[in-house]
Amino acid sequence: MFVLDVGCGNSPVGDVNCDLYSKDTEQHRSFDTANTAINSRNVPNFVVCSAEFLPFISACFDVAVSRQVIEHVAKPGLMASELVRVSRDLIIIETVHRRGERLEPRSRQAWFKQHHINKFDFTVFAALAQKLGCYTVKSDVLDKNYVLRFLGLKLLGVPMGIRVVWSKTVRDWYLYSGFKSRESYFASVGLTNIDK
Ligand SMILES: C[S@@+](CC[C@H](N)C(=O)[O-])C[C@H]1O[C@@H](n2cnc3c(N)ncnc32)[C@H](O)[C@@H]1O
């Protein structure tokens, strides 16, 4: 699998990794910009570019992955269309859910308001996938925030971190591809750790 990580920051997972800000001048990674510069020597095949204008030819990666980035860009639809364009098949997008984000502590809300587009949920991604001609093959809640917390109890959980996996090629992928389960499909495309 040949993987592109878009908005890799300091935790790249791609064979090719890109980010618009090698120095965190816009504080997308942290308030403390002092230690968050990307050391390109530690990042395989680092490219400085915008997620909305990827400088790669169409379908040149097997997977385009982007984690906690789409909520930072001015035109998320344009970014999503670029991820779809450069991928041959799979697109993986992780972000924060609009409802979960609103339950973050007040101390973090100012930063969120300044840096995040608070609009994403599974419905938004389903509509976007349809518009871009992709099939949603997996949607996950990665973690939750809670409306009520007391005496160690957590009640009324709402999604915070979410992930969608789209395919450009396979609709009922586990039927048509001959795989018996989602897990074996993902194992076949090298994504065995995707749930961990
Ligand atoms: C919250 S960090 C996530 C970093 C990394 N993906 C991770 O999960 O640790 C958001 C990243 O998106 C990058 N970013 C923000 N706007 C961008 C854009 N228009 N194009 C590319 N990267 C962008 C920031 O520089 C930052 O590294």
The ligand as an SDF file (V2000), in Angstrom:
LIG
                    3D

 27 29  0  0  0  0  0  0  0  0999 V2000
   -4.2740   19.0650   14.8130 C   0  0  0  0  0  0  0  0  0  0  0  0
   -2.9090   18.9520   13.7140 S   0  0  0  0  0  0  0  0  0  0  0  0
   -2.9350   17.2180   13.2810 C   0  0  0  0  0  0  0  0  0  0  0  0
   -1.5580   16.7050   12.9050 C   0  0  0  0  0  0  0  0  0  0  0  0
   -1.4870   15.1960   12.6290 C   0  0  0  0  0  0  0  0  0  0  0  0
   -2.2990   14.8170   11.5020 N   0  0  0  0  0  0  0  0  0  0  0  0
   -1.8870   14.4030   13.8480 C   0  0  0  0  0  0  0  0  0  0  0  0
   -2.9360   13.7670   13.8280 O   0  0  0  0  0  0  0  0  0  0  0  0
   -1.1300   14.4290   14.8280 O   0  0  0  0  0  0  0  0  0  0  0  0
   -3.5220   19.7260   12.2430 C   0  0  0  0  0  0  0  0  0  0  0  0
   -2.4820   19.7740   11.1370 C   0  0  0  0  0  0  0  0  0  0  0  0
   -3.0840   20.2820    9.9280 O   0  0  0  0  0  0  0  0  0  0  0  0
   -2.1500   21.1340    9.3100 C   0  0  0  0  0  0  0  0  0  0  0  0
   -2.8910   22.0220    8.3950 N   0  0  0  0  0  0  0  0  0  0  0  0
   -3.7190   23.0200    8.7200 C   0  0  0  0  0  0  0  0  0  0  0  0
   -4.2160   23.5940    7.6080 N   0  0  0  0  0  0  0  0  0  0  0  0
   -3.6810   22.9130    6.5660 C   0  0  0  0  0  0  0  0  0  0  0  0
   -3.8060   23.0190    5.1510 C   0  0  0  0  0  0  0  0  0  0  0  0
   -4.6010   23.9420    4.5730 N   0  0  0  0  0  0  0  0  0  0  0  0
   -3.1130   22.1580    4.3710 N   0  0  0  0  0  0  0  0  0  0  0  0
   -2.3150   21.2160    4.9340 C   0  0  0  0  0  0  0  0  0  0  0  0
   -2.1550   21.0640    6.2690 N   0  0  0  0  0  0  0  0  0  0  0  0
   -2.8340   21.9020    7.0660 C   0  0  0  0  0  0  0  0  0  0  0  0
   -1.4720   21.8470   10.4620 C   0  0  0  0  0  0  0  0  0  0  0  0
   -0.2340   22.4140   10.1250 O   0  0  0  0  0  0  0  0  0  0  0  0
   -1.3260   20.7020   11.4690 C   0  0  0  0  0  0  0  0  0  0  0  0
   -0.1110   20.0210   11.3240 O   0  0  0  0  0  0  0  0  0  0  0  0
  1  2  1  0
  2  3  1  0
  2 10  1  0
  3  4  1  0
  4  5  1  0
  5  6  1  0
  5  7  1  0
  7  8  2  0
  7  9  1  0
 10 11  1  0
 11 12  1  0
 11 26  1  0
 12 13  1  0
 13 14  1  0
 13 24  1  0
 14 15  1  0
 14 23  1  0
 15 16  2  0
 16 17  1  0
 17 18  1  0
 17 23  2  0
 18 19  1  0
 18 20  2  0
 20 21  1  0
 21 22  2  0
 22 23  1  0
 24 25  1  0
 24 26  1  0
 26 27  1  0
M  CHG  2   2   1   9  -1
M  END
$$$$
